[in-house]
Amino acid sequence: MSARSSTSHGWMPAQSPGFLLWQATLRWQREVGDALQPYELTHAQFVLLSAAWWLNEGWGEKPVQRRLAEYTGLDPMMTSQILRALEARGLIERKPHPTDSRARLIDVTALGSALAQQAIAIVEVVDKKFFAAGDQEHLLATLGALSRFPLGRTGTAGAKKKQAKPARPEGAARQQALRLWP
């Protein structure tokens, strides 16, 4: 059997969407990680900082840690550890929730806001270069469809309950939000 033919099970990595997605994801993550190094942010730190900034600025929401974990798809314990590191750098503040003593509200500081906006701009450049090879409309539609699967499941049996979306900002706040996060 040649190197180009399929295995005895019929599987060929070059024809496996999962394998190709894995390879592309690893390459994209490396490129994003390299771009974030000058900002001393890991990819996961960037995701949480930018998501918190987006919820604070775009939606006027001060999310609790659990909401931020759900919003980003990160593990709640990992989210807590990363938020502690971001707080130690003065990029966010974790404030007590007014009605739930166990919860902490996440508020991005001025320093964190400035860094989030700079890092988002850099990551958008990486994304534009990385994804330039494909048909953008088709790529976004495909990734959007894939991202709608509940985390950890690809079927409907036992799917997690859908989370309610926050209300969309209106007027000037909506225009600003759309400009800030494509």
C-alpha positions in Angstrom: 0.0 0.0 0.0 1.5 3.4 -1.0 1.8 6.3 1.4 -0.9 8.1 -0.5 -3.5 5.4 -0.3 -5.8 4.8 2.5 -5.1 2.5 5.4 -6.8 -0.9 5.8 -9.6 0.9 7.6 -10.1 3.4 4.8 -8.9 6.4 6.8 -6.7 9.0 5.1 -5.6 12.0 7.2 -5.7 14.3 4.2 -9.4 13.5 3.7 -10.4 13.7 7.4 -12.1 17.0 8.3 -11.3 16.4 11.9 -7.6 15.8 11.3 -7.3 18.8 9.0 -9.2 21.0 11.5 -6.8 19.8 14.2 -3.8 20.7 12.1 -5.2 24.1 11.1 -6.2 24.9 14.7 -2.7 24.1 16.0 -1.1 26.2 13.3 -3.5 29.1 14.0 -3.0 28.9 17.7 0.8 29.0 17.3 0.5 32.1 15.1 -1.8 33.8 17.5 0.4 32.9 20.5 3.5 34.3 18.7 1.6 37.5 18.0 0.6 37.9 21.6 4.1 37.3 23.1 5.0 41.0 23.0 1.9 41.7 25.1 2.8 39.0 27.6 -0.5 37.3 27.1 -1.2 33.6 26.5 -3.9 32.8 24.0 -6.3 31.8 26.8 -5.5 35.0 28.7 -6.3 36.9 25.5 -9.6 35.1 25.0 -10.7 35.9 28.6 -9.5 39.5 28.6 -11.0 40.3 25.2 -14.3 38.5 26.0 -14.6 40.4 29.4 -13.8 43.6 27.6 -16.3 42.9 24.9 -19.0 42.1 27.5 -18.1 45.2 29.6 -17.9 47.6 26.7 -20.1 46.1 24.0 -22.9 44.8 26.1 -22.6 46.9 29.3 -22.3 43.6 31.3 -20.1 42.8 34.2 -20.1 39.1 33.9 -19.5 36.6 36.8 -16.7 34.2 36.3 -19.0 31.3 35.4 -20.7 33.4 32.7 -17.3 34.2 31.3 -16.3 30.6 31.3 -19.5 29.6 29.5 -19.2 32.5 27.0 -15.6 31.5 26.0 -16.0 27.7 26.4 -13.1 27.5 28.8 -13.2 25.3 31.9 -14.4 27.1 35.0 -11.4 26.2 37.1 -9.0 27.3 34.3 -11.0 30.5 33.9 -10.6 31.2 37.6 -6.8 30.7 37.5 -6.4 32.8 34.4 -8.5 35.6 35.9 -6.4 35.6 39.0 -3.3 36.1 36.8 -5.0 38.9 34.8 -6.0 40.5 38.1 -2.4 40.3 39.5 -1.3 42.3 36.4 -4.0 44.9 37.0 -5.9 44.1 33.8 -9.2 43.1 35.5 -10.8 43.5 38.9 -12.9 40.7 40.5 -15.5 42.5 42.6 -18.0 40.9 45.0 -21.4 40.2 43.5 -24.1 42.3 45.2 -26.5 39.3 45.9 -24.3 36.2 45.6 -21.4 36.0 48.0 -19.7 33.2 46.1 -19.7 35.0 42.7 -17.3 37.6 41.5 -18.1 40.3 38.9 -15.4 40.8 36.3 -14.6 44.4 35.4 -11.8 45.2 32.9 -9.5 48.0 34.1 -8.4 50.9 32.0 -5.0 49.2 31.5 -6.8 46.0 30.6 -9.1 47.8 28.2 -6.2 49.4 26.4 -4.3 46.0 26.2 -7.4 44.1 25.0 -8.0 46.6 22.2 -4.3 46.4 21.1 -4.3 42.6 21.3 -7.6 42.3 19.4 -6.2 44.4 16.6 -3.1 42.2 16.4 -5.1 39.0 16.4 -7.4 40.3 13.7 -4.3 40.9 11.5 -3.2 37.3 12.2 -6.8 36.0 11.4 -7.0 38.0 8.2 -3.7 36.6 7.0 -4.3 33.1 8.2 -7.8 32.8 6.8 -7.1 34.7 3.5 -6.8 31.5 1.5 -10.4 30.5 1.9 -13.8 31.8 0.8 -14.6 34.0 3.8 -18.3 33.7 3.6 -18.2 30.0 3.3 -15.6 29.7 6.1 -17.6 31.8 8.5 -20.8 29.9 7.7 -19.0 26.6 8.3 -17.3 27.7 11.5 -20.6 29.2 12.8 -22.4 26.0 12.1 -19.7 24.0 13.9 -19.7 26.3 16.9 -23.4 25.9 17.5 -22.9 22.3 18.6 -23.1 22.1 22.4 -19.7 21.8 24.0 -18.6 18.2 24.3 -21.4 16.9 22.1 -22.0 16.6 18.4 -25.4 14.9 18.5 -28.7 15.9 20.0 -29.0 13.2 22.6 -28.0 14.6 26.0 -27.2 18.0 24.5 -26.7 20.8 27.0 -29.4 23.4 27.5 -29.0 26.4 25.3 -27.9 29.6 27.1 -30.1 32.7 26.7 -28.3 35.4 24.7 -28.0 38.8 26.4 -30.0 41.7 25.0 -28.3 43.5 22.1 -27.2 47.0 22.7 -29.2 49.6 20.8 -28.4 52.9 19.1 -25.0 54.4 19.7 -23.9 51.6 22.0 -24.7 49.1 19.2 -22.8 51.1 16.6 -19.8 51.3 18.9 -20.0 47.6 19.7 -20.1 46.7 16.0 -17.1 48.8 15.3 -15.1 47.4 18.1 -15.7 43.7 17.5 -16.4 42.5 14.0 
